Amino acid sequence: MHTLLHNLSDLWRVMLAALIFGAGLPTVFAVGIRFRAQVDDGATGATRTAALAASLLCFGVVMIAVVAGVLFIARGFLASRLGIHLLGA
């Protein structure tokens, strides 16, 4: 019974990560595209500046997540071949 509860405890963490990275990042990217479309449609003044800043923030979050994911996957290779120890490798 203890093993089952332990597995269920780990399962919700995996499900949460899957929701965040599987659906969350594409959603953030889509919001960034939507803000960028406001800039390209001819928004002016403060609205244009705010939309541009929001789109850049969304794209930055997605890029950081992608780079962190690639580094996490390649951390063993980077540690063994290049001597670069990242993310707990």
C-alpha positions as CSV (number, residue, x, y, z in Angstrom):
1,M,0.0,0.0,0.0
2,H,2.9,2.3,0.8
3,T,4.3,1.8,-2.7
4,L,1.0,2.6,-4.3
5,L,0.7,5.8,-2.4
6,H,4.3,6.7,-3.2
7,N,3.7,6.1,-6.9
8,L,0.5,8.1,-6.9
9,S,2.4,11.0,-5.2
10,D,5.0,10.9,-7.9
11,L,2.3,10.6,-10.6
12,W,0.6,13.9,-9.9
13,R,4.0,15.6,-10.2
14,V,4.6,14.1,-13.6
15,M,1.0,15.0,-14.6
16,L,1.6,18.6,-13.5
17,A,4.8,18.9,-15.4
18,A,3.1,17.4,-18.5
19,L,0.3,20.0,-18.3
20,I,2.7,22.9,-17.8
21,F,5.2,21.9,-20.5
22,G,2.8,20.1,-22.8
23,A,0.0,22.6,-22.8
24,G,1.3,25.6,-20.9
25,L,4.3,26.5,-23.2
26,P,2.3,26.3,-26.4
27,T,-0.4,28.5,-24.7
28,V,2.2,31.1,-23.7
29,F,3.6,31.0,-27.3
30,A,0.1,31.5,-28.7
31,V,-0.5,34.5,-26.4
32,G,2.8,35.9,-27.6
33,I,1.6,35.5,-31.2
34,R,-1.7,37.2,-30.3
35,F,0.1,40.2,-28.7
36,R,2.5,40.4,-31.7
37,A,-0.5,40.5,-34.1
38,Q,-1.8,43.6,-32.3
39,V,1.6,45.3,-32.9
40,D,1.5,44.2,-36.6
41,D,-2.1,45.3,-37.0
42,G,-1.2,48.9,-36.4
43,A,-1.6,49.5,-32.7
44,T,-0.2,52.9,-31.7
45,G,1.2,54.5,-28.6
46,A,1.0,52.8,-25.2
47,T,-1.0,49.9,-26.6
48,R,1.7,49.1,-29.1
49,T,4.4,49.3,-26.5
50,A,2.6,47.1,-24.0
51,A,1.7,44.5,-26.7
52,L,5.3,44.4,-27.9
53,A,6.6,44.0,-24.3
54,A,4.1,41.3,-23.6
55,S,4.9,39.4,-26.7
56,L,8.7,39.6,-26.1
57,L,8.1,38.4,-22.5
58,C,6.1,35.4,-23.7
59,F,8.7,34.5,-26.4
60,G,11.4,34.9,-23.8
61,V,9.7,32.5,-21.4
62,V,9.3,29.9,-24.1
63,M,12.9,30.2,-25.3
64,I,14.2,29.9,-21.7
65,A,12.1,26.8,-21.2
66,V,13.3,25.2,-24.5
67,V,17.0,25.9,-23.7
68,A,16.6,24.6,-20.2
69,G,14.9,21.4,-21.6
70,V,17.7,20.8,-24.1
71,L,20.4,21.4,-21.5
72,F,18.6,19.0,-19.1
73,I,18.4,16.3,-21.7
74,A,22.1,16.8,-22.8
75,R,23.5,17.3,-19.2
76,G,25.0,13.8,-19.1
77,F,26.8,14.3,-22.4
78,L,28.0,17.7,-21.5
79,A,29.3,16.4,-18.2
80,S,31.1,13.3,-19.5
81,R,32.4,14.7,-22.8
82,L,33.0,18.4,-22.2
83,G,33.4,18.6,-18.4
84,I,30.5,21.1,-18.2
85,H,28.3,20.2,-15.1
86,L,24.9,21.7,-15.4
87,L,21.5,21.0,-13.7
88,G,22.9,18.5,-11.2
89,A,24.9,16.4,-13.6
